[in-house]
Amino acid sequence: MAEGGYDYSFVDKHLPDEFICALCTLVARDPHQTDCCHNIFCDTCLKKLRRSTRPSKPNCPLCSQKKFASFKDGIVNRKIIGLEVYCSNREEGCDWQGTINETGTSIGIHLNNCPYQLVPCTDECGEEIRRSALETHLADDCTKRLVNCKYCNRIGRYQLITSSNHLDECPDLPVQCNNEGCNEKILRRSLASHNETCPKATVPCEYNTLGCNKKIKRQEQERHNEMSILTHQHLTKNQLEERIKSFGRNSEVFKVSQFGNIETWQSPGFYTSPLFKYKMSLLVFPNGKGAGKGTHVSCFLCLVAGEYDDILEWPFQGEGTVELLNRLEDKNHKKCTISFDDTLPEKYRQRAKKGTSTNGYGIDTFVSHKELKYNAIANLSSSWINYPTYSSFISIVKESYMQWSP
């Protein structure tokens, strides 16, 4: 309930004194008359006076009568609520004019709809806005309005979406590449992938795992390789020698020349163990065979006639491992195992006649052409141990100075 009298702008500038509250000096709201001096007071003003003097009862504020009483003056009230007033927003441009009448067409009802009235923002941003401008405020100005980020389209309060809390993490905000000399702006989500191809990024030499510690801009890598070809070849040779040693004392190295220009390559024959050994050969199909035709490199092992065949047991049983070595790093090597056991048809395991070999058995899809995206040649080395007396290791090593052309 409102306290005190009516603080309106009245059409009649000269109002009778009987309408004025003696305490707040405004036109009395819910006027009450005292039984002592018969003056008019607002009901709320008298209640406030009585609260302020508790537990004692107050004296009349005008005549000082002790223990005065008051009653509602209906006649004066009807006259007051019939007084004509201007809208409280008259100075802002509202030309409405009506009465105080609180139960009919009154100023209170008008103010609930007046376009010039200040109202709180319905999104609770703390602002007070003219009712006529509220819709525009909610759509364009309110700090708590819902908006879409113009970069990532995320929905949120304007105050959050435009703050550093969001913009510092927005995945689609264009940001400057941090590589010196690169002027590109990239979506934050794509920055990492851009850095993997940015020509201005500083990267280690491709031969860093072999011992070249040079760091250059990516765009200078090719020129560096051309100028350092002898150094890189020397580093590669050293690693290959170490790798070959790791295969054991029975290791052999087979080099496939012109790797991309042949249909089939077959290694020279090699033996599986130092004593009473089977003789075998490795078949390589650079452009694939069977299920790997045109998409993969295929590898097969076959038995060939050897000098110890007369004293060996047939059909042959054993196991071989074919390994593709990554020359750029000592990991991510490609390996497969080829088993010659009782489940394999004998045509693959039977003794070969002199000058011939058995049908090759192995892997159609040993390594895909997509995986061999770098320049390559193949070096094949083998080391065999009897399985249950024999186990085999055959390796292919990629090199960078020969073009792969599937």
JOQUIWO-V61022 format. One record per backbone hydrogen bond with DSSP energy under -1.0 kcal/mol. NH is the residue of the N-H (numbers start at 1). CO is the residue of the C=O. Records with the same first field share a line. If there is no record, write none. Layout:
NH=CO / CO
This chain:
6=27
11=84
19=16
20=17
21=26
22=40
25=21
28=19
32=41
33=71
34=39
35=69
41=32
43=29
46=42
47=43
48=44
49=45
50=46
51=47
52=48
56=53
60=65
64=60
71=33
73=31
77=73
78=74
79=75
80=76
81=77
83=80
85=98
86=9
87=96
90=87
93=90
94=89
98=85
100=83
101=81
106=104
107=99
110=106
111=107
112=108
113=110
114=110
117=114
119=129
121=127
124=121
129=119
131=117
132=115
133=130
134=131
137=133
138=134
139=135
140=136
141=137
142=137
145=142
147=156
149=154
153=149
156=147
158=145
159=143
161=157
162=158
163=160
167=163
168=164
169=166
170=166
173=170
175=186
177=184
182=179
186=175
188=173
189=171
190=187
191=188
194=190
195=191
197=194
198=194
201=198
203=216
205=214
208=205
210=207
212=207
216=203
218=201
219=199
220=217
221=218
224=220
225=221
226=222
227=223
228=224
232=228
233=229
234=230
235=231
236=232
237=233
238=234
239=235
240=236
241=237
242=238
243=239
244=240
245=241
246=242
247=244
248=245
251=248
254=380
256=378
261=258
265=284
267=282
270=280
272=278
280=270
281=302
283=300
284=265
285=298
288=285
292=289
293=290
294=287
295=292
296=292
297=367
298=285
299=363
300=283
301=361
302=281
304=279
305=356
309=306
311=308
316=349
318=340
320=338
321=392
322=336
323=394
324=334
325=396
331=329
334=324
336=322
338=320
340=318
344=341
348=345
349=346
350=346
356=353
358=303
361=301
363=299
366=297
367=297
369=295
372=368
376=402
380=254
383=393
385=391
387=389
390=386
391=385
392=319
393=383
394=321
395=381
396=323
398=325
